[in-house]
Amino acid sequence: MSKNKRAFFWIFLILLGAVLFYVINIQSFLPNPIKNIVQNLDPVNQAIDEPFKELTIPYLREKTYDSKLGALEQISQNSNYSSYLTSYKSDGLRINGLLTKPSGEEPKEGWPAIVFIHGYIPPTQYVTLEKYIDHIDFLAKSGFVVFKIDLRGNGESEGEAGGAYYSSDYIIDVLNAVNALENSNFVKKNSIGLWGHSMAGNIVLRSIAVNTNISAAVIWAGAVYSYEDFQKYGLNDNSYRPPSMSTSRNVRRQKLFAEHGEFSKDSDFWKKVVATNYLKDIKTSIQLHHCVDDNVVNINYSRNLNNILNKTTILHELYEYGDGGHNITGTSFNSAMERTIDFFKKNL
């Protein structure tokens, strides 16, 4: 090999080494389009720019959540807590809610708090001060700030009820509620949990996949996690009132299916919607409750999620009850509520 060729060869090796060092060590500073090519990431972790991207976890992670509680209008008080009507903004909409604050001296760092997310109730029939009264009472008198939000389009909250499974509207409402509590002066930072029932199971899981700083989540009789379970088990809710064909919600859903098809586990788009594809990022402790005789949401929703969580390092628990139905009533209610309170006390 001539002297010039040998010099060229060594220069080439040095340049190749520099490029490899750059790719391995400095790629985090690359623009996103180049970084995705260099890293050859799993598509589930890449942001997308296509119709209905707002449904995806990467999009929701990049979105800003900035909200504050409105004025607190006291409506009742007892020896354990005071109750207030209030509101906050989410996507520019006024979202109403019932907020309780424990009685007694406020801790120096504030109280731990729970965003309470209701299950499906026909939105026009939803009333802020009805339903979940006993749930709120148990949690509130146990020393938690409880913020039961009226998801958009429900009751007097502004906006259209978007549904839990093919829209991210409710997830955005929850994450703005979390931020509103964080911005209050009476809630302990990094000690905010979520409680959800029925359709809120999907809302809770997707919310903690977006905001991985949420400390704890409890789900009662939750539905639709992997979306494969939706195809297997469906839902059997006689109270459900499907939107008319002319509503913007139904039009959006039709366009969604026309663009991306119905759920498929092999679809790059749907992979980004499903929270179970993001469990490695979740730090939240999770507790599940479900009754065997639930005739609305099949118990296998919770069992299958629990089996998926068993393959992760996420702290999780599943409690099954022989009876109590979809709302987990009777003696099962007391057991589930006691376990819920203990879990929140340990993890908030």
C-alpha positions in Angstrom: 0.0 0.0 0.0 1.4 3.4 -1.0 2.1 6.1 1.6 -0.8 8.3 0.3 -3.2 5.4 0.3 -2.2 4.4 3.8 -2.7 8.0 5.0 -6.1 8.1 3.3 -7.1 4.8 5.0 -6.2 6.1 8.5 -8.0 9.4 7.8 -11.1 7.4 6.8 -11.0 5.3 10.0 -10.7 8.4 12.1 -13.6 10.1 10.4 -15.7 6.9 10.7 -14.9 6.7 14.4 -15.9 10.3 14.8 -19.2 9.7 13.1 -20.0 6.7 15.2 -19.1 8.6 18.4 -21.5 11.3 17.3 -24.3 8.9 16.6 -23.9 7.1 19.9 -23.3 10.0 22.2 -24.7 13.2 20.7 -27.8 12.1 18.8 -30.1 13.5 21.5 -29.3 16.9 20.1 -30.3 16.0 16.6 -33.6 17.4 15.1 -36.4 15.0 15.5 -36.7 13.8 11.9 -32.9 13.0 11.8 -32.9 11.5 15.3 -35.7 9.1 14.4 -33.7 7.9 11.4 -30.4 7.6 13.3 -32.0 5.9 16.4 -34.3 3.6 14.3 -36.7 3.9 17.2 -39.8 1.7 17.6 -42.5 3.7 15.8 -44.6 3.7 19.0 -42.2 6.2 20.5 -42.1 8.6 17.6 -44.3 11.6 17.3 -46.5 11.7 14.2 -47.9 14.4 12.0 -51.0 12.9 10.5 -54.8 13.1 10.9 -56.0 12.3 14.4 -52.5 12.6 16.0 -54.2 14.2 19.0 -55.4 10.7 20.0 -51.8 9.5 20.4 -49.7 9.3 23.6 -46.7 11.0 22.0 -48.8 14.0 21.0 -50.4 14.2 24.4 -47.0 14.1 26.0 -45.9 17.1 24.0 -49.0 19.1 24.8 -48.9 21.8 27.5 -51.3 21.6 30.4 -51.7 24.9 32.2 -54.7 25.5 34.4 -55.8 27.0 37.7 -58.8 26.5 39.9 -61.5 29.2 39.8 -63.2 30.6 42.9 -64.2 28.1 45.5 -67.9 28.4 46.3 -68.6 26.7 49.6 -71.8 24.6 49.7 -71.4 22.5 52.8 -69.2 21.8 55.8 -68.9 19.0 58.4 -66.4 18.0 61.1 -64.2 16.3 58.5 -64.2 18.4 55.4 -65.7 21.3 53.5 -67.2 21.0 50.0 -67.0 23.6 47.2 -68.1 24.1 43.7 -65.4 25.3 41.4 -64.1 25.1 37.8 -61.0 25.2 35.7 -60.0 25.6 32.1 -59.3 22.8 29.7 -58.7 23.5 26.0 -60.3 26.9 26.7 -63.5 25.2 28.1 -64.9 25.7 31.6 -64.9 22.4 33.3 -66.9 22.2 36.5 -66.2 20.1 39.6 -66.9 19.4 43.2 -63.9 19.9 45.5 -63.5 18.9 49.1 -60.8 20.1 51.5 -60.1 18.4 54.9 -60.9 20.2 58.1 -58.2 21.1 60.6 -54.8 22.7 60.2 -53.4 22.5 56.7 -50.1 20.5 56.5 -47.1 22.7 55.7 -46.6 21.1 52.3 -50.4 20.9 51.6 -52.7 17.9 51.5 -52.4 14.9 49.1 -55.1 15.1 46.5 -57.2 12.8 44.2 -58.7 13.7 40.9 -62.0 11.7 40.8 -63.2 10.7 37.4 -66.8 9.6 36.9 -67.9 6.7 34.7 -70.4 6.9 31.9 -73.6 8.7 32.8 -75.7 10.1 29.9 -74.1 13.5 29.7 -77.4 15.5 29.6 -78.5 13.6 32.8 -75.2 14.2 34.7 -75.5 16.4 37.8 -72.5 17.5 39.8 -73.9 16.8 43.2 -75.4 13.4 42.4 -73.7 10.0 42.1 -70.5 8.9 43.9 -71.6 10.6 47.1 -70.4 7.8 49.4 -67.1 7.5 47.5 -66.4 11.2 48.0 -67.3 11.0 51.6 -65.0 8.1 52.4 -62.0 9.7 50.6 -62.6 13.2 51.9 -62.9 12.3 55.5 -59.6 10.3 55.2 -57.6 13.4 54.7 -57.5 13.9 51.0 -58.4 16.8 48.8 -60.9 15.3 46.4 -61.7 17.0 43.0 -64.6 15.2 41.3 -64.5 16.7 37.8 -67.4 16.9 35.4 -65.8 15.9 32.1 -66.5 18.2 29.2 -70.0 18.1 27.8 -71.3 16.4 31.0 -73.8 18.4 33.1 -72.9 22.1 32.9 -69.3 21.7 31.8 -68.7 23.4 28.4 -67.9 21.5 25.3 -69.1 18.3 23.7 -68.9 14.9 25.4 -66.2 13.3 23.3 -66.3 9.8 24.7 -63.4 7.8 26.3 -62.1 5.5 23.7 -61.8 7.3 20.4 -61.0 10.8 21.7 -58.4 12.4 24.0 -60.7 15.1 25.2 -61.3 13.5 28.6 -57.6 12.7 29.1 -56.8 16.4 28.5 -59.5 17.4 31.0 -57.9 15.1 33.6 -54.4 16.3 33.0 -55.5 20.0 33.2 -57.3 19.1 36.5 -54.0 17.7 37.8 -52.2 20.8 36.8 -54.9 23.0 38.4 -54.4 21.2 41.7 -50.6 21.5 41.4 -51.0 25.2 41.0 -53.2 25.6 44.1 -51.7 26.6 47.4 -53.2 23.8 49.5 -52.2 20.6 47.6 -49.0 18.8 48.3 -46.9 18.7 45.1 -46.1 15.3 43.6 -48.8 13.8 45.8 -51.7 13.7 43.4 -53.5 10.5 42.4 -56.4 9.5 40.1 -59.5 7.5 40.9 -61.7 6.3 38.1 -64.8 4.1 37.5 -65.9 2.1 34.4 -65.0 4.1 31.2 -62.6 6.1 33.4 -60.4 3.0 33.5 -59.2 3.9 30.0 -58.9 7.6 30.8 -56.8 6.9 33.9 -54.4 4.5 32.2 -53.9 6.8 29.2 -53.5 9.8 31.6 -50.7 8.2 33.6 -49.0 7.1 30.4 -48.8 10.8 29.5 -48.1 12.3 32.9 -45.7 9.7 34.5 -45.4 11.9 37.6 -48.9 11.0 38.9 -48.2 9.0 42.1 -51.1 6.6 42.3 -54.1 5.4 40.4 -57.1 3.4 41.5 -59.6 1.9 39.0 -63.0 0.4 39.8 -64.6 -1.9 37.2 -62.5 -0.3 34.5 -62.8 -0.9 30.7 -60.7 -0.8 27.5 -57.0 -1.0 28.1 -55.3 -2.9 25.3 -58.2 -2.2 22.9 -57.9 -5.9 21.9 -60.0 -6.5 25.1 -62.7 -4.1 23.6 -62.9 -6.4 20.6 -63.2 -9.5 22.8 -65.6 -8.3 25.5 -67.3 -5.2 24.3 -69.5 -3.3 26.8 -73.1 -3.9 28.0 -74.3 -0.6 29.3 -78.1 -0.1 28.9 -77.7 3.5 29.9 -75.5 4.4 26.9 -77.0 6.9 24.5 -75.0 6.8 21.3 -74.6 10.2 19.7 -76.7 11.0 16.6 -75.1 10.5 13.2 -75.1 14.3 12.7 -73.1 15.2 15.9 -69.5 16.3 15.4 -68.4 13.5 17.7 -69.9 10.8 15.4 -68.6 12.6 12.3 -65.1 12.6 13.8 -65.3 8.9 14.6 -66.4 8.1 11.1 -63.5 10.1 9.7 -61.1 8.4 12.1 -62.1 4.9 11.0 -62.0 6.0 7.3 -58.5 7.3 7.8 -57.0 4.6 10.0 -59.5 1.8 10.1 -60.8 0.3 13.3 -58.4 -0.8 16.0 -55.6 -3.1 14.8 -52.6 -4.1 17.0 -50.5 -4.0 13.9 -51.3 -0.5 13.0 -48.6 2.1 13.6 -51.2 4.7 14.4 -53.2 2.6 16.9 -50.0 1.5 18.6 -49.6 5.1 19.6 -53.1 5.4 21.1 -53.0 2.3 23.4 -51.6 3.0 26.9 -50.4 -0.6 27.4 -47.7 0.1 24.8 -46.1 2.7 27.2 -46.0 0.8 30.5 -42.2 0.9 30.7 -42.4 4.7 31.2 -45.1 4.6 33.9 -44.0 5.1 37.5 -47.5 5.3 38.9 -48.7 2.6 41.4 -51.9 1.0 40.2 -54.7 -0.7 42.1 -57.6 -2.5 40.4 -61.0 -3.5 41.8 -63.6 -5.6 39.9 -66.6 -7.8 40.8 -67.0 -11.2 39.2 -70.7 -10.5 38.6 -70.2 -7.2 36.8 -72.6 -7.5 33.9 -71.6 -4.2 32.3 -67.8 -4.4 32.1 -66.4 -8.0 31.9 -64.0 -8.7 34.7 -61.4 -9.9 32.1 -60.7 -6.3 31.3 -59.0 -6.0 34.8 -57.6 -9.6 34.8 -55.9 -9.0 31.4 -54.5 -5.7 32.4 -53.2 -7.2 35.6 -51.5 -10.0 33.6 -49.9 -7.3 31.4 -48.7 -5.4 34.5 -47.3 -8.6 35.9 -44.6 -8.4 33.2 -43.5 -4.9 34.3 -41.9 -3.4 37.4 -45.0 -1.3 38.1 -46.4 -1.7 41.6 -49.9 -3.0 41.1 -52.8 -4.9 42.9 -56.0 -6.5 41.7 -58.9 -7.2 44.0 -61.8 -9.3 42.9 -65.2 -9.5 44.6 -67.8 -12.2 44.4 -70.7 -9.8 44.2 -71.4 -6.1 44.0 -72.0 -5.7 40.3 -70.6 -2.9 38.1 -70.8 -0.3 40.8 -69.2 -2.5 43.5 -72.0 -2.2 46.1 -72.8 -3.7 49.5 -70.1 -5.3 51.6 -67.8 -5.3 48.5 -68.0 -1.5 48.5 -66.7 -1.2 52.0 -63.8 -3.5 51.4 -62.9 -1.8 48.1 -63.1 1.6 49.7 -60.9 0.6 52.7 -58.3 -0.8 50.3 -58.5 2.3 48.1 -57.9 4.6 51.1 -55.0 2.5 52.4 -53.4 2.4 48.9 -53.7 6.2 48.5 -52.2 6.8 52.0 -49.2 4.6 51.2 -48.6 6.1 47.7 -49.5 9.8 47.9 
